[in-house]
C-alpha cells in the first residue's frame, strides 16, 4: 500500500531520506519542522530512511509520487544516497515521480548518467515563493526534462513569471499552520492570468491559514471554483510515452 498523501496534487509521498536545512523565506514555517518536533526528532539532521527507502518497489499500482516531502531531493547532505534512489525510480517506470526542489542549481550535476533528454516518469519542479527567487525558474529551464513545474507555495508576494514556454505546470498555495503568513488572492489571480495566456495548466492547492475547509487549509475555492489542471500526459502509462517537445 502506498503512503497515501493529503497533498491535493499527488497520490502518494516517498521519503528516501528526511530532514532538511532552510534556505529561503518559504522554509520559515515548514510543516516538516513542526512534525519532526512533535516526534522528538532533529529536523536539521538529514538521514537516510531505514524503512521507506525502497517503498516504491513494493507498490504495484501506478501512482503520482511526490518525492522528498520531508527533505529536498538535491540537498547536498543526501549526495551519498541519491544514486541508489535514482535506481529505485529507474526500476519503477509505472510510477510518475514529482521532484520539487529549492536547490535547482544542483540539478544538472546530480542527474543519472542515462538521463539524456529526461526520464519520462520524472517531473522536475522548483519552489518560488517571492520574486527574489525567480532565478530558480531559470535554472530549471536549463535542465532537459519531460515535465517542468513551478510550485508557488507558500506564495508570499506577487510573481511575474515571465516566459513560460518551457514550463508545463504551475501550482499555487497559501501557507498553512499556526503561524501562517497571509496570502493575497490577487497574487494567485495574477499567476492564473499568466497561465491562461501561456496555455499552462494551473492548479490552486489551497488559500492557506490555520483552519481546514473541506479538507484543505483555508479551502480551495478561488472565484467560485476549484482549479485542478495538470499536464495532459497519460497516467499511469507516462513511462511509455515520449517526452513532449
N, C-alpha and C positions, 0 to 999 in steps of 0.2 A: 504494500500500500504506500503510495507516495505521501510525502509530507505536505498535506493539503494547505494551501495558502489562503489567507483572508485578503491578500492584495488583489484588487479588482482586475488587474490586467495580466494576471498569470494564473496557472493552475496549481503549481507546487513550488516549494523552495528547496534549495540544496546548498548546504554549507560544508564544503570540504575542510574549511578552516573557519575560525571565528575569532573575534577581537579585532580592533581597528585603532587607527590614530587619526584624530581630527585634523582636517586640512583646510577648511573654509567655513564661513558662517552657516552654511546649510547643515553642518555637523553639530551645531551647538546643542540641540535638544534631541539628538538621535535616539530612537527607541531602543537600539541595541544597548546603549549605556544604561538606560533605566532597567532593562530586563536583566542585564548582567549583574547589576547591583542587587536586584531582587533575589537572584540566585546565589549571591555571595561570591561572585567571580570578578576577576580583574579585567575590565574591558579593554585596557590598553595592551594587554598581553595577547599577541596573535599566536594561536596554537592550532595544530592540525587536529581535526576531529577524529576521535577514536571510534566513533560509532556510525557516522553518516558519510564518510569519505566516498564509499563505493555504492551508496544507495541507488543511484540511477541504473546501475547494472541489474538491480532486482526488480525494477519497475517495468512491467511488460506492456502496460497500456501507455500509448504516446501521451506526452504532457508538454505544455509550455512550462519551462522551469526557470524561475528567477534564481540566478546563481550568486552566491555570497551575499545573502540578505543581511548577514551579521558581520560582514567584512567588506573587502574590496578585492576582486579577482587579481588586480595588478599591483597590490600592495607589496612593497619590497620584502617585507618580513615573511612572505609566503613563497619566495623565489624557489626554495628547495623542493617544494611540493607541487608546483604548478605543472610541470611536465607530466606527472602522474595523473593529475586532474584532467589535463588535456586528453590523456589516453582514455579516461572514462567517457569523455564526450565522443571521442573517435569511435568507441565501441558501442555507442548507443545512438545511431543515426535516426532512430524512430522518435527520439525526443528533440525538442527545439529549446535551445538554451539562450536565455536573455541575460547578457553580461553587461552590467551597468557599473561605470567607474567614475571616480573623481580624479583619477590619475592617468588621463589619456596619453600623456607624454611618454608613458611606459609601455603603451600597447605594442608599437612596432617591434621593440626589442624583446618582447616576450610572447610572440606568436609561435606556434609549432612550425617545424621546417617544411611541412607539406601544406601550409595554409594557402599558398598561391593567391587566387582571387577571392578567397574566403570560403569557409565551410558553409554548406547550405543549411545546416541546422544550428548555426550560431548567429545571433543578433548582437551587435555591439552598440552600446549606448553610453552617453555621458550625462552627468547631472549638471545643470546650470541653474543656480538659484537667483543670481543677480547679473547685471550687465558686466560686472567686473570679471566674470568667468566665461565670457563668450569665447575666449581662446580655446576652451575645451572643445568646442564645436570644430574649430579649425584643425586641431589635432585629429579629431575623429574622421573628418572628411578626407584626410590623407591616407587613411587605412583602407585597404581593399576589404570589402565586406558585402555580404548578400543583403543585409538589412542594417541600417544605421539609425539610431533613435536618440532622442533627447528627452530627458526627464526634468521638467522644470518644477521640482518638488524638493523641499518646500520652496514655493515661489515667494521670494522676499522683495520683489520690485518689478517694475515694467521691463519687458525684454523686447528688443528689436533683433530678431534672429538672423536678419539679412537673407542672403541667397540660400534657398532650401533645396536646390536641385539634387543634392547628394544625401538628403535626409529623407527617410522613409516613414517616420512615425514620430509624433510628439505627444508627451504626457504632461499634464499639469496637475498640481495638487497643493492644497494648503497644509501647513504644519499641524501636527496633532500632539496631544498630551497636555499636562497641567500648565505648562509654560508656553503654550503655542503662540507664536507671533502671528499677527493679523495678516491675512491676505486680501487685498482689494480685488474684487471680482472683475473690475475693469482691466486689471493686468491679464487675467485669463482671457477676457474677451479680445484683447489685443493680440494674443497669441493665436486664438481661434481664427481671427481675421487673416493672419499671415498664413495659417494652414490652408484655409479655404482658397486664398489667392494662388497658393503654390500646389494645390491638389495633394496635400499631405494629410494622411489620416490623423485625426485629433481625438485624444482620449482624456477626458477630465475625471481624475480619480476621486477627488474629494474637495470640499470647501474648507476643511480644516477646523480646528478648535478642540475643545475638551469634552464634547458631547457627541455621541453617536446618533445619527438619524438614518433609519433604515439600513443599519449595519455599517455605514460609512461615517467617518469623522466629519461632522458639520453637514452631512448629506452630500449628495452628488448632483442635485438639480442645478442647472445653470440655464437661466432664461427659459424655464418651463419644461426642460427635458434633460435627459442624460446624454452624454457624448461618449460613445463606446467604439469608435473606429479603430481598427488595427490594420496592419499591412495585409493586402489581399494576396497572400501566398498560401497555397494549400497546406492545411494542417489536418492530420498528422503526417501527411506524405511529403512534407517540406524537404526531407533529406533526399528525396528522389528528384527534386526539381532543380533546374539550373538557376543560378543567381540572376536577379533582374538586372537590366542594363543600368 
